Amino acid sequence: MKILVPVDYSEHSRAVLNYALRFAQKFDGEVTAAHVWETKPNVPAHLKVKTPDGRTTTAGELIREEALGAMEQFLKSMNLPRGSRVSSCILSGAAAEAIVKKAEQGGYELVVMGTQSRKGLGRLVLGSVAERVIKTATMPVLAVPLSMVSAAPPAG
């Protein structure tokens, strides 16, 4: 089973990734941690920049390098369950759309992601990435609230 787990490097996403890894082990699955950096329209990705070490690169590539480094540090800082099969990827664009596109094109069978419990006007005005993924994904999405991430996945 291939499982995609969007992460934002928060403690909640760390707990959700651990939850997904324990879940995957029950099905001899593999997990991909995915981080989405949202492109900002006021900074063109092809804009040339000079790094502190003097090399020239594009803003998009510099952001990608930073995102890859942050993902590497995130995974190194985790206490991954023994025998975990985990890889990572960096995506760009609007978060929900990038997650769904990766899941569909990568042949993932499940998306496991954290969700914040928004109620009332806040939910209507702000929406949520998890809600948009659930509405548009063509595969099952397991939305894990913060209150549940300390629980082990159901036996089976």
C-alpha positions in Angstrom: 0.0 0.0 0.0 1.3 3.4 -1.0 0.5 6.2 1.4 1.0 9.9 0.9 1.4 12.1 4.1 1.5 15.9 3.6 3.6 17.5 6.4 4.2 21.1 7.4 6.9 20.2 9.9 4.6 21.0 12.9 4.3 18.7 15.9 0.9 17.7 14.6 2.2 16.6 11.2 5.1 14.8 13.0 2.5 12.8 15.0 0.3 12.2 11.9 3.4 10.9 10.0 4.2 8.5 12.9 0.5 7.4 12.8 0.7 6.7 9.1 3.9 4.8 9.4 2.4 2.5 12.1 -0.7 2.1 9.9 1.5 1.3 6.8 3.4 -1.4 8.7 0.1 -3.3 9.2 -0.3 -3.5 5.4 3.3 -3.8 4.4 3.0 -0.3 3.0 5.3 2.5 2.2 4.9 6.1 3.1 6.0 9.3 1.3 6.1 12.5 3.4 5.3 15.4 1.2 5.8 19.1 1.9 4.2 21.8 -0.3 5.8 25.2 -0.6 3.2 27.5 -2.0 4.5 29.7 -4.8 3.9 33.4 -4.3 2.9 35.4 -7.4 5.1 38.4 -6.4 8.3 36.4 -6.5 8.9 34.8 -10.0 10.5 31.4 -9.6 13.0 32.2 -12.4 14.2 35.4 -10.6 18.0 35.2 -10.2 19.4 35.5 -6.7 22.8 35.4 -5.1 23.3 33.1 -2.1 25.3 34.1 0.9 28.1 31.7 -0.3 28.3 33.8 -3.6 26.7 31.4 -6.1 23.9 32.5 -8.4 20.7 30.5 -8.7 17.0 31.1 -9.2 14.6 32.0 -6.4 12.6 28.8 -7.1 15.7 26.6 -6.8 16.8 28.3 -3.6 13.4 27.8 -2.1 13.4 24.2 -3.2 16.9 23.6 -1.7 15.7 25.1 1.6 12.6 23.0 1.5 14.6 19.8 0.9 17.0 20.7 3.8 14.0 21.3 6.1 12.5 17.9 5.1 15.8 16.2 5.7 16.0 17.7 9.2 12.4 16.9 9.9 12.8 13.2 9.1 16.2 13.0 10.9 14.6 14.5 14.1 11.8 11.8 14.1 11.9 8.6 16.0 10.7 6.5 13.1 9.1 3.1 13.9 11.5 0.1 13.3 11.2 -1.2 9.8 9.5 1.9 8.4 9.6 2.4 4.7 9.6 6.2 4.2 10.6 8.5 1.4 10.0 12.2 0.9 9.2 14.8 -1.8 8.8 18.5 -2.1 5.9 19.9 -4.1 5.1 23.4 -5.1 1.9 25.3 -5.9 -1.5 25.5 -4.1 -1.3 22.9 -1.3 -4.5 20.9 -1.9 -4.1 20.8 -5.6 -0.4 19.8 -5.4 -1.3 17.0 -2.9 -4.1 15.6 -5.0 -2.0 15.7 -8.2 0.9 13.9 -6.5 -1.4 11.3 -5.0 -3.1 10.6 -8.4 0.1 10.7 -10.5 2.1 8.7 -8.0 -0.4 5.9 -7.7 -1.0 6.4 -4.0 -3.8 4.4 -2.5 -4.4 6.5 0.6 -3.6 10.1 1.8 -3.2 10.5 5.5 -3.2 14.1 6.8 -3.7 16.1 9.9 -6.8 18.3 10.2 -7.6 21.2 12.5 -11.1 21.2 13.8 -12.5 24.5 12.5 -16.1 25.3 13.3 -18.5 27.9 12.3 -17.5 31.1 10.5 -13.7 30.3 10.7 -14.2 27.2 8.7 -16.4 28.9 6.1 -14.1 31.9 5.7 -10.7 30.1 5.8 -11.5 26.6 4.6 -8.8 24.0 5.0 -6.3 22.1 2.9 -7.6 18.8 4.3 -11.2 19.7 3.4 -10.2 20.5 -0.2 -8.1 17.3 -0.5 -11.1 15.3 0.8 -13.4 16.9 -1.7 -11.2 16.5 -4.8 -9.1 13.3 -4.2 -9.9 10.2 -6.2 -8.6 8.0 -3.4 -9.5 7.6 0.3 -8.3 10.4 2.6 -7.8 9.7 6.3 -8.0 13.0 8.1 -6.5 12.7 11.6 -7.4 15.3 14.2 -4.8 16.3 16.7 -6.7 14.6 19.5 -6.3 11.2 17.8 -2.6 11.1 16.8 -1.4 9.6 20.0 -3.7 6.6 19.5 -2.4 3.6 17.7 -4.2 2.7 14.5 -6.8 0.0 14.9 -5.6 -3.5 15.0 -6.3 -5.6 12.0 
